[in-house]
Amino acid sequence: MTEHPEILRLDGALTIKTAADVKERICASLEAASARGVPLHIDIDEEAECDLTTPQMLLSALKTTEQKGIDLILNAPAEGSFPTTLQRGGFLADGAELKDFWIKGLQ
């Protein structure tokens, strides 16, 4: 029997103004996933308002999951604020480091 992943849904404002709260939620989910030994799925809502803080926090979470030996799976809309932020930040540019991580997460 496969255990269910830890799922974190992020919606609303995911900006510098809410960074402390979002970071706290990500850290709590990371700890829960690590304690259970299951992947962490982070789902970003299509209506979420994002700025560069969002991908920066996700990169930090990705490094932490790698250190803890668990997978981080990103599920995000292919349209809206989040992919626009990724484009503007150069995260989807040809040759960008971790481009595949972002592309796989956009649905």
Backbone as XML, in Angstrom:
<?xml version="1.0"?>
<chain id="A" units="angstrom">
  <residue number="1" name="MET">
    <atom name="N" x="0.834" y="-1.169" z="0.000"/>
    <atom name="CA" x="0.000" y="0.000" z="0.000"/>
    <atom name="C" x="0.890" y="1.249" z="0.000"/>
  </residue>
  <residue number="2" name="THR">
    <atom name="N" x="0.609" y="2.171" z="-0.901"/>
    <atom name="CA" x="1.377" y="3.392" z="-1.019"/>
    <atom name="C" x="0.767" y="4.474" z="-0.137"/>
  </residue>
  <residue number="3" name="GLU">
    <atom name="N" x="1.621" y="5.127" z="0.625"/>
    <atom name="CA" x="1.116" y="6.213" z="1.460"/>
    <atom name="C" x="0.833" y="7.439" z="0.610"/>
  </residue>
  <residue number="4" name="HIS">
    <atom name="N" x="-0.133" y="8.183" z="0.999"/>
    <atom name="CA" x="-0.481" y="9.402" z="0.282"/>
    <atom name="C" x="0.571" y="10.471" z="0.543"/>
  </residue>
  <residue number="5" name="PRO">
    <atom name="N" x="0.851" y="11.277" z="-0.482"/>
    <atom name="CA" x="1.829" y="12.353" z="-0.291"/>
    <atom name="C" x="1.270" y="13.429" z="0.631"/>
  </residue>
  <residue number="6" name="GLU">
    <atom name="N" x="2.154" y="14.216" z="1.153"/>
    <atom name="CA" x="1.755" y="15.409" z="1.890"/>
    <atom name="C" x="1.391" y="16.453" z="0.843"/>
  </residue>
  <residue number="7" name="ILE">
    <atom name="N" x="0.249" y="17.067" z="0.973"/>
    <atom name="CA" x="-0.209" y="18.038" z="-0.022"/>
    <atom name="C" x="-0.360" y="19.405" z="0.636"/>
  </residue>
  <residue number="8" name="LEU">
    <atom name="N" x="0.227" y="20.387" z="-0.011"/>
    <atom name="CA" x="0.103" y="21.781" z="0.427"/>
    <atom name="C" x="-0.505" y="22.578" z="-0.704"/>
  </residue>
  <residue number="9" name="ARG">
    <atom name="N" x="-1.654" y="23.180" z="-0.452"/>
    <atom name="CA" x="-2.303" y="24.031" z="-1.452"/>
    <atom name="C" x="-2.016" y="25.493" z="-1.106"/>
  </residue>
  <residue number="10" name="LEU">
    <atom name="N" x="-1.470" y="26.196" z="-2.080"/>
    <atom name="CA" x="-1.166" y="27.612" z="-1.894"/>
    <atom name="C" x="-2.109" y="28.429" z="-2.758"/>
  </residue>
  <residue number="11" name="ASP">
    <atom name="N" x="-2.803" y="29.369" z="-2.130"/>
    <atom name="CA" x="-3.713" y="30.220" z="-2.879"/>
    <atom name="C" x="-3.667" y="31.628" z="-2.296"/>
  </residue>
  <residue number="12" name="GLY">
    <atom name="N" x="-4.417" y="32.517" z="-2.910"/>
    <atom name="CA" x="-4.435" y="33.902" z="-2.432"/>
    <atom name="C" x="-3.148" y="34.618" z="-2.802"/>
  </residue>
  <residue number="13" name="ALA">
    <atom name="N" x="-2.742" y="35.522" z="-1.954"/>
    <atom name="CA" x="-1.528" y="36.302" z="-2.199"/>
    <atom name="C" x="-0.294" y="35.505" z="-1.785"/>
  </residue>
  <residue number="14" name="LEU">
    <atom name="N" x="0.587" y="35.262" z="-2.742"/>
    <atom name="CA" x="1.866" y="34.581" z="-2.483"/>
    <atom name="C" x="2.963" y="35.571" z="-2.856"/>
  </residue>
  <residue number="15" name="THR">
    <atom name="N" x="3.070" y="36.602" z="-2.070"/>
    <atom name="CA" x="3.962" y="37.719" z="-2.387"/>
    <atom name="C" x="4.861" y="38.030" z="-1.193"/>
  </residue>
  <residue number="16" name="ILE">
    <atom name="N" x="5.688" y="39.028" z="-1.366"/>
    <atom name="CA" x="6.597" y="39.422" z="-0.292"/>
    <atom name="C" x="5.826" y="39.782" z="0.980"/>
  </residue>
  <residue number="17" name="LYS">
    <atom name="N" x="4.613" y="40.301" z="0.816"/>
    <atom name="CA" x="3.809" y="40.681" z="1.984"/>
    <atom name="C" x="3.361" y="39.473" z="2.795"/>
  </residue>
  <residue number="18" name="THR">
    <atom name="N" x="3.229" y="38.318" z="2.153"/>
    <atom name="CA" x="2.760" y="37.111" z="2.840"/>
    <atom name="C" x="3.863" y="36.067" z="2.970"/>
  </residue>
  <residue number="19" name="ALA">
    <atom name="N" x="5.082" y="36.431" z="2.637"/>
    <atom name="CA" x="6.187" y="35.476" z="2.584"/>
    <atom name="C" x="6.393" y="34.720" z="3.903"/>
  </residue>
  <residue number="20" name="ALA">
    <atom name="N" x="6.293" y="35.413" z="5.018"/>
    <atom name="CA" x="6.523" y="34.744" z="6.305"/>
    <atom name="C" x="5.490" y="33.650" z="6.548"/>
  </residue>
  <residue number="21" name="ASP">
    <atom name="N" x="4.229" y="33.939" z="6.250"/>
    <atom name="CA" x="3.167" y="32.943" z="6.426"/>
    <atom name="C" x="3.350" y="31.772" z="5.465"/>
  </residue>
  <residue number="22" name="VAL">
    <atom name="N" x="3.654" y="32.077" z="4.208"/>
    <atom name="CA" x="3.827" y="31.010" z="3.209"/>
    <atom name="C" x="5.024" y="30.144" z="3.585"/>
  </residue>
  <residue number="23" name="LYS">
    <atom name="N" x="6.104" y="30.777" z="4.007"/>
    <atom name="CA" x="7.290" y="30.025" z="4.414"/>
    <atom name="C" x="6.959" y="29.086" z="5.571"/>
  </residue>
  <residue number="24" name="GLU">
    <atom name="N" x="6.204" y="29.584" z="6.532"/>
    <atom name="CA" x="5.820" y="28.765" z="7.687"/>
    <atom name="C" x="5.000" y="27.552" z="7.250"/>
  </residue>
  <residue number="25" name="ARG">
    <atom name="N" x="4.078" y="27.770" z="6.310"/>
    <atom name="CA" x="3.253" y="26.663" z="5.815"/>
    <atom name="C" x="4.094" y="25.651" z="5.055"/>
  </residue>
  <residue number="26" name="ILE">
    <atom name="N" x="5.036" y="26.131" z="4.236"/>
    <atom name="CA" x="5.904" y="25.217" z="3.482"/>
    <atom name="C" x="6.770" y="24.416" z="4.446"/>
  </residue>
  <residue number="27" name="CYS">
    <atom name="N" x="7.340" y="25.078" z="5.440"/>
    <atom name="CA" x="8.206" y="24.385" z="6.408"/>
    <atom name="C" x="7.423" y="23.313" z="7.174"/>
  </residue>
  <residue number="28" name="ALA">
    <atom name="N" x="6.198" y="23.625" z="7.578"/>
    <atom name="CA" x="5.378" y="22.644" z="8.298"/>
    <atom name="C" x="5.076" y="21.437" z="7.416"/>
  </residue>
  <residue number="29" name="SER">
    <atom name="N" x="4.789" y="21.691" z="6.151"/>
    <atom name="CA" x="4.505" y="20.585" z="5.228"/>
    <atom name="C" x="5.761" y="19.774" z="4.941"/>
  </residue>
  <residue number="30" name="LEU">
    <atom name="N" x="6.896" y="20.450" z="4.842"/>
    <atom name="CA" x="8.168" y="19.733" z="4.644"/>
    <atom name="C" x="8.445" y="18.795" z="5.813"/>
  </residue>
  <residue number="31" name="GLU">
    <atom name="N" x="8.246" y="19.294" z="7.001"/>
    <atom name="CA" x="8.485" y="18.467" z="8.192"/>
    <atom name="C" x="7.529" y="17.286" z="8.232"/>
  </residue>
  <residue number="32" name="ALA">
    <atom name="N" x="6.262" y="17.520" z="7.891"/>
    <atom name="CA" x="5.280" y="16.436" z="7.893"/>
    <atom name="C" x="5.636" y="15.385" z="6.843"/>
  </residue>
  <residue number="33" name="ALA">
    <atom name="N" x="6.025" y="15.823" z="5.649"/>
    <atom name="CA" x="6.403" y="14.876" z="4.591"/>
    <atom name="C" x="7.646" y="14.090" z="4.990"/>
  </residue>
  <residue number="34" name="SER">
    <atom name="N" x="8.606" y="14.788" z="5.569"/>
    <atom name="CA" x="9.844" y="14.129" z="5.995"/>
    <atom name="C" x="9.565" y="13.098" z="7.095"/>
  </residue>
  <residue number="35" name="ALA">
    <atom name="N" x="8.728" y="13.463" z="8.044"/>
    <atom name="CA" x="8.417" y="12.548" z="9.154"/>
    <atom name="C" x="7.711" y="11.292" z="8.654"/>
  </residue>
  <residue number="36" name="ARG">
    <atom name="N" x="6.876" y="11.450" z="7.610"/>
    <atom name="CA" x="6.147" y="10.322" z="7.058"/>
    <atom name="C" x="6.928" y="9.617" z="5.958"/>
  </residue>
  <residue number="37" name="GLY">
    <atom name="N" x="7.997" y="10.234" z="5.445"/>
    <atom name="CA" x="8.778" y="9.640" z="4.369"/>
    <atom name="C" x="8.017" y="9.584" z="3.055"/>
  </residue>
  <residue number="38" name="VAL">
    <atom name="N" x="7.220" y="10.628" z="2.802"/>
    <atom name="CA" x="6.421" y="10.678" z="1.575"/>
    <atom name="C" x="6.767" y="11.944" z="0.801"/>
  </residue>
  <residue number="39" name="PRO">
    <atom name="N" x="6.454" y="11.968" z="-0.499"/>
    <atom name="CA" x="6.706" y="13.186" z="-1.278"/>
    <atom name="C" x="5.838" y="14.342" z="-0.807"/>
  </residue>
  <residue number="40" name="LEU">
    <atom name="N" x="6.309" y="15.534" z="-1.085"/>
    <atom name="CA" x="5.530" y="16.742" z="-0.824"/>
    <atom name="C" x="5.021" y="17.280" z="-2.151"/>
  </residue>
  <residue number="41" name="HIS">
    <atom name="N" x="3.707" y="17.398" z="-2.270"/>
    <atom name="CA" x="3.080" y="18.011" z="-3.442"/>
    <atom name="C" x="2.689" y="19.425" z="-3.058"/>
  </residue>
  <residue number="42" name="ILE">
    <atom name="N" x="3.136" y="20.385" z="-3.837"/>
    <atom name="CA" x="2.713" y="21.763" z="-3.622"/>
    <atom name="C" x="1.857" y="22.167" z="-4.816"/>
  </residue>
  <residue number="43" name="ASP">
    <atom name="N" x="0.604" y="22.447" z="-4.534"/>
    <atom name="CA" x="-0.351" y="22.868" z="-5.562"/>
    <atom name="C" x="-0.561" y="24.364" z="-5.455"/>
  </residue>
  <residue number="44" name="ILE">
    <atom name="N" x="-0.354" y="25.051" z="-6.564"/>
    <atom name="CA" x="-0.570" y="26.497" z="-6.590"/>
    <atom name="C" x="-1.866" y="26.781" z="-7.332"/>
  </residue>
  <residue number="45" name="ASP">
    <atom name="N" x="-2.746" y="27.499" z="-6.679"/>
    <atom name="CA" x="-4.050" y="27.813" z="-7.247"/>
    <atom name="C" x="-3.922" y="28.733" z="-8.457"/>
  </residue>
  <residue number="46" name="GLU">
    <atom name="N" x="-4.799" y="28.515" z="-9.429"/>
    <atom name="CA" x="-4.793" y="29.311" z="-10.658"/>
    <atom name="C" x="-5.004" y="30.796" z="-10.376"/>
  </residue>
  <residue number="47" name="GLU">
    <atom name="N" x="-5.737" y="31.113" z="-9.342"/>
    <atom name="CA" x="-6.038" y="32.510" z="-9.027"/>
    <atom name="C" x="-5.013" y="33.134" z="-8.076"/>
  </residue>
  <residue number="48" name="ALA">
    <atom name="N" x="-4.003" y="32.385" z="-7.687"/>
    <atom name="CA" x="-3.010" y="32.902" z="-6.744"/>
    <atom name="C" x="-2.263" y="34.088" z="-7.347"/>
  </residue>
  <residue number="49" name="GLU">
    <atom name="N" x="-1.998" y="35.076" z="-6.501"/>
    <atom name="CA" x="-1.219" y="36.248" z="-6.897"/>
    <atom name="C" x="0.232" y="35.991" z="-6.492"/>
  </residue>
  <residue number="50" name="CYS">
    <atom name="N" x="1.130" y="35.982" z="-7.469"/>
    <atom name="CA" x="2.528" y="35.615" z="-7.184"/>
    <atom name="C" x="3.477" y="36.748" z="-7.564"/>
  </residue>
  <residue number="51" name="ASP">
    <atom name="N" x="4.588" y="36.795" z="-6.854"/>
    <atom name="CA" x="5.715" y="37.620" z="-7.275"/>
    <atom name="C" x="6.965" y="36.743" z="-7.189"/>
  </residue>
  <residue number="52" name="LEU">
    <atom name="N" x="8.131" y="37.324" z="-7.339"/>
    <atom name="CA" x="9.356" y="36.511" z="-7.358"/>
    <atom name="C" x="9.610" y="35.776" z="-6.050"/>
  </residue>
  <residue number="53" name="THR">
    <atom name="N" x="8.939" y="36.182" z="-4.996"/>
    <atom name="CA" x="9.077" y="35.495" z="-3.718"/>
    <atom name="C" x="8.655" y="34.028" z="-3.833"/>
  </residue>
  <residue number="54" name="THR">
    <atom name="N" x="7.619" y="33.779" z="-4.631"/>
    <atom name="CA" x="7.080" y="32.424" z="-4.737"/>
    <atom name="C" x="8.108" y="31.438" z="-5.299"/>
  </residue>
  <residue number="55" name="PRO">
    <atom name="N" x="8.672" y="31.671" z="-6.492"/>
    <atom name="CA" x="9.673" y="30.713" z="-6.970"/>
    <atom name="C" x="10.910" y="30.639" z="-6.070"/>
  </residue>
  <residue number="56" name="GLN">
    <atom name="N" x="11.265" y="31.741" z="-5.419"/>
    <atom name="CA" x="12.419" y="31.694" z="-4.516"/>
    <atom name="C" x="12.145" y="30.766" z="-3.334"/>
  </residue>
  <residue number="57" name="MET">
    <atom name="N" x="10.943" y="30.840" z="-2.785"/>
    <atom name="CA" x="10.611" y="29.942" z="-1.666"/>
    <atom name="C" x="10.526" y="28.494" z="-2.139"/>
  </residue>
  <residue number="58" name="LEU">
    <atom name="N" x="10.032" y="28.284" z="-3.354"/>
    <atom name="CA" x="9.947" y="26.917" z="-3.875"/>
    <atom name="C" x="11.341" y="26.346" z="-4.137"/>
  </residue>
  <residue number="59" name="LEU">
    <atom name="N" x="12.264" y="27.182" z="-4.580"/>
    <atom name="CA" x="13.645" y="26.713" z="-4.765"/>
    <atom name="C" x="14.267" y="26.323" z="-3.431"/>
  </residue>
  <residue number="60" name="SER">
    <atom name="N" x="13.990" y="27.106" z="-2.419"/>
    <atom name="CA" x="14.489" y="26.766" z="-1.088"/>
    <atom name="C" x="13.876" y="25.445" z="-0.613"/>
  </residue>
  <residue number="61" name="ALA">
    <atom name="N" x="12.584" y="25.281" z="-0.850"/>
    <atom name="CA" x="11.910" y="24.030" z="-0.467"/>
    <atom name="C" x="12.487" y="22.851" z="-1.241"/>
  </residue>
  <residue number="62" name="LEU">
    <atom name="N" x="12.793" y="23.066" z="-2.525"/>
    <atom name="CA" x="13.370" y="21.989" z="-3.336"/>
    <atom name="C" x="14.713" y="21.551" z="-2.766"/>
  </residue>
  <residue number="63" name="LYS">
    <atom name="N" x="15.550" y="22.493" z="-2.391"/>
    <atom name="CA" x="16.847" y="22.145" z="-1.800"/>
    <atom name="C" x="16.665" y="21.383" z="-0.492"/>
  </residue>
  <residue number="64" name="THR">
    <atom name="N" x="15.703" y="21.811" z="0.302"/>
    <atom name="CA" x="15.460" y="21.128" z="1.579"/>
    <atom name="C" x="14.978" y="19.704" z="1.356"/>
  </residue>
  <residue number="65" name="THR">
    <atom name="N" x="14.081" y="19.508" z="0.399"/>
    <atom name="CA" x="13.593" y="18.142" z="0.141"/>
    <atom name="C" x="14.731" y="17.260" z="-0.368"/>
  </residue>
  <residue number="66" name="GLU">
    <atom name="N" x="15.614" y="17.820" z="-1.168"/>
    <atom name="CA" x="16.763" y="17.041" z="-1.646"/>
    <atom name="C" x="17.644" y="16.622" z="-0.473"/>
  </residue>
  <residue number="67" name="GLN">
    <atom name="N" x="17.854" y="17.531" z="0.472"/>
    <atom name="CA" x="18.676" y="17.211" z="1.648"/>
    <atom name="C" x="18.007" y="16.160" z="2.520"/>
  </residue>
  <residue number="68" name="LYS">
    <atom name="N" x="16.678" y="16.174" z="2.562"/>
    <atom name="CA" x="15.937" y="15.230" z="3.404"/>
    <atom name="C" x="15.630" y="13.925" z="2.675"/>
  </residue>
  <residue number="69" name="GLY">
    <atom name="N" x="15.939" y="13.870" z="1.375"/>
    <atom name="CA" x="15.719" y="12.648" z="0.608"/>
    <atom name="C" x="14.264" y="12.385" z="0.257"/>
  </residue>
  <residue number="70" name="ILE">
    <atom name="N" x="13.482" y="13.439" z="0.144"/>
    <atom name="CA" x="12.098" y="13.284" z="-0.294"/>
    <atom name="C" x="11.882" y="14.081" z="-1.582"/>
  </residue>
  <residue number="71" name="ASP">
    <atom name="N" x="10.835" y="13.717" z="-2.312"/>
    <atom name="CA" x="10.551" y="14.390" z="-3.575"/>
    <atom name="C" x="9.634" y="15.583" z="-3.354"/>
  </residue>
  <residue number="72" name="LEU">
    <atom name="N" x="9.868" y="16.622" z="-4.123"/>
    <atom name="CA" x="8.970" y="17.775" z="-4.171"/>
    <atom name="C" x="8.353" y="17.796" z="-5.553"/>
  </residue>
  <residue number="73" name="ILE">
    <atom name="N" x="7.042" y="17.734" z="-5.598"/>
    <atom name="CA" x="6.313" y="17.747" z="-6.860"/>
    <atom name="C" x="5.464" y="19.008" z="-6.897"/>
  </residue>
  <residue number="74" name="LEU">
    <atom name="N" x="5.649" y="19.772" z="-7.954"/>
    <atom name="CA" x="4.947" y="21.036" z="-8.108"/>
    <atom name="C" x="3.786" y="20.858" z="-9.070"/>
  </residue>
  <residue number="75" name="ASN">
    <atom name="N" x="2.622" y="21.325" z="-8.682"/>
    <atom name="CA" x="1.448" y="21.372" z="-9.554"/>
    <atom name="C" x="0.993" y="22.815" z="-9.604"/>
  </residue>
  <residue number="76" name="ALA">
    <atom name="N" x="1.041" y="23.399" z="-10.804"/>
    <atom name="CA" x="0.673" y="24.802" z="-10.936"/>
    <atom name="C" x="-0.040" y="25.005" z="-12.262"/>
  </residue>
  <residue number="77" name="PRO">
    <atom name="N" x="-0.858" y="26.033" z="-12.344"/>
    <atom name="CA" x="-1.563" y="26.293" z="-13.604"/>
    <atom name="C" x="-0.594" y="26.760" z="-14.688"/>
  </residue>
  <residue number="78" name="ALA">
    <atom name="N" x="-0.924" y="26.435" z="-15.934"/>
    <atom name="CA" x="-0.086" y="26.862" z="-17.061"/>
    <atom name="C" x="-0.329" y="28.320" z="-17.421"/>
  </residue>
  <residue number="79" name="GLU">
    <atom name="N" x="-1.399" y="28.885" z="-16.870"/>
    <atom name="CA" x="-1.707" y="30.292" z="-17.130"/>
    <atom name="C" x="-1.948" y="31.000" z="-15.797"/>
  </residue>
  <residue number="80" name="GLY">
    <atom name="N" x="-1.749" y="32.298" z="-15.819"/>
    <atom name="CA" x="-2.004" y="33.071" z="-14.614"/>
    <atom name="C" x="-0.738" y="33.704" z="-14.067"/>
  </residue>
  <residue number="81" name="SER">
    <atom name="N" x="-0.818" y="34.144" z="-12.850"/>
    <atom name="CA" x="0.256" y="34.906" z="-12.227"/>
    <atom name="C" x="1.541" y="34.094" z="-12.051"/>
  </residue>
  <residue number="82" name="PHE">
    <atom name="N" x="1.402" y="32.819" z="-11.658"/>
    <atom name="CA" x="2.612" y="32.035" z="-11.383"/>
    <atom name="C" x="3.480" y="31.810" z="-12.630"/>
  </residue>
  <residue number="83" name="PRO">
    <atom name="N" x="2.927" y="31.285" z="-13.752"/>
    <atom name="CA" x="3.792" y="31.130" z="-14.926"/>
    <atom name="C" x="4.295" y="32.451" z="-15.480"/>
  </residue>
  <residue number="84" name="THR">
    <atom name="N" x="3.500" y="33.506" z="-15.334"/>
    <atom name="CA" x="3.966" y="34.833" z="-15.767"/>
    <atom name="C" x="5.173" y="35.261" z="-14.940"/>
  </residue>
  <residue number="85" name="THR">
    <atom name="N" x="5.117" y="35.010" z="-13.647"/>
    <atom name="CA" x="6.251" y="35.330" z="-12.776"/>
    <atom name="C" x="7.477" y="34.519" z="-13.157"/>
  </residue>
  <residue number="86" name="LEU">
    <atom name="N" x="7.267" y="33.246" z="-13.462"/>
    <atom name="CA" x="8.399" y="32.407" z="-13.887"/>
    <atom name="C" x="9.026" y="32.946" z="-15.172"/>
  </residue>
  <residue number="87" name="GLN">
    <atom name="N" x="8.171" y="33.341" z="-16.128"/>
    <atom name="CA" x="8.690" y="33.895" z="-17.391"/>
    <atom name="C" x="9.486" y="35.163" z="-17.129"/>
  </residue>
  <residue number="88" name="ARG">
    <atom name="N" x="8.906" y="36.079" z="-16.388"/>
    <atom name="CA" x="9.559" y="37.374" z="-16.132"/>
    <atom name="C" x="10.856" y="37.213" z="-15.342"/>
  </residue>
  <residue number="89" name="GLY">
    <atom name="N" x="10.902" y="36.195" z="-14.495"/>
    <atom name="CA" x="12.091" y="35.963" z="-13.685"/>
    <atom name="C" x="13.177" y="35.172" z="-14.394"/>
  </residue>
  <residue number="90" name="GLY">
    <atom name="N" x="12.888" y="34.727" z="-15.623"/>
    <atom name="CA" x="13.881" y="33.977" z="-16.390"/>
    <atom name="C" x="13.974" y="32.508" z="-16.014"/>
  </residue>
  <residue number="91" name="PHE">
    <atom name="N" x="13.035" y="32.015" z="-15.219"/>
    <atom name="CA" x="13.085" y="30.623" z="-14.786"/>
    <atom name="C" x="12.750" y="29.648" z="-15.914"/>
  </residue>
  <residue number="92" name="LEU">
    <atom name="N" x="12.087" y="30.149" z="-16.978"/>
    <atom name="CA" x="11.697" y="29.279" z="-18.091"/>
    <atom name="C" x="12.533" y="29.539" z="-19.336"/>
  </residue>
  <residue number="93" name="ALA">
    <atom name="N" x="13.566" y="30.361" z="-19.202"/>
    <atom name="CA" x="14.418" y="30.684" z="-20.347"/>
    <atom name="C" x="15.215" y="29.462" z="-20.775"/>
  </residue>
  <residue number="94" name="ASP">
    <atom name="N" x="15.555" y="29.428" z="-22.057"/>
    <atom name="CA" x="16.390" y="28.337" z="-22.555"/>
    <atom name="C" x="17.684" y="28.294" z="-21.754"/>
  </residue>
  <residue number="95" name="GLY">
    <atom name="N" x="18.029" y="27.112" z="-21.313"/>
    <atom name="CA" x="19.260" y="26.931" z="-20.557"/>
    <atom name="C" x="19.152" y="27.278" z="-19.089"/>
  </residue>
  <residue number="96" name="ALA">
    <atom name="N" x="17.971" y="27.717" z="-18.638"/>
    <atom name="CA" x="17.815" y="28.064" z="-17.220"/>
    <atom name="C" x="17.949" y="26.814" z="-16.356"/>
  </residue>
  <residue number="97" name="GLU">
    <atom name="N" x="18.708" y="26.971" z="-15.270"/>
    <atom name="CA" x="18.865" y="25.865" z="-14.334"/>
    <atom name="C" x="17.497" y="25.519" z="-13.744"/>
  </residue>
  <residue number="98" name="LEU">
    <atom name="N" x="17.197" y="24.274" z="-13.655"/>
    <atom name="CA" x="15.933" y="23.766" z="-13.092"/>
    <atom name="C" x="14.713" y="24.087" z="-13.942"/>
  </residue>
  <residue number="99" name="LYS">
    <atom name="N" x="14.915" y="24.431" z="-15.206"/>
    <atom name="CA" x="13.778" y="24.713" z="-16.092"/>
    <atom name="C" x="12.817" y="23.523" z="-16.108"/>
  </residue>
  <residue number="100" name="ASP">
    <atom name="N" x="13.353" y="22.310" z="-16.153"/>
    <atom name="CA" x="12.498" y="21.118" z="-16.201"/>
    <atom name="C" x="11.609" y="21.010" z="-14.966"/>
  </residue>
  <residue number="101" name="PHE">
    <atom name="N" x="12.128" y="21.389" z="-13.802"/>
    <atom name="CA" x="11.319" y="21.351" z="-12.585"/>
    <atom name="C" x="10.082" y="22.235" z="-12.750"/>
  </residue>
  <residue number="102" name="TRP">
    <atom name="N" x="10.287" y="23.430" z="-13.284"/>
    <atom name="CA" x="9.160" y="24.359" z="-13.452"/>
    <atom name="C" x="8.208" y="23.877" z="-14.539"/>
  </residue>
  <residue number="103" name="ILE">
    <atom name="N" x="8.766" y="23.437" z="-15.663"/>
    <atom name="CA" x="7.928" y="23.010" z="-16.795"/>
    <atom name="C" x="7.057" y="21.821" z="-16.394"/>
  </residue>
  <residue number="104" name="LYS">
    <atom name="N" x="7.636" y="20.848" z="-15.709"/>
    <atom name="CA" x="6.864" y="19.670" z="-15.295"/>
    <atom name="C" x="5.723" y="20.061" z="-14.369"/>
  </residue>
  <residue number="105" name="GLY">
    <atom name="N" x="5.909" y="21.128" z="-13.616"/>
    <atom name="CA" x="4.893" y="21.529" z="-12.653"/>
    <atom name="C" x="3.743" y="22.315" z="-13.248"/>
  </residue>
  <residue number="106" name="LEU">
    <atom name="N" x="3.950" y="22.861" z="-14.452"/>
    <atom name="CA" x="2.892" y="23.663" z="-15.079"/>
    <atom name="C" x="1.935" y="22.750" z="-15.822"/>
  </residue>
  <residue number="107" name="GLN">
    <atom name="N" x="0.666" y="22.851" z="-15.514"/>
    <atom name="CA" x="-0.338" y="21.989" z="-16.158"/>
    <atom name="C" x="-1.355" y="22.804" z="-16.895"/>
  </residue>
</chain>
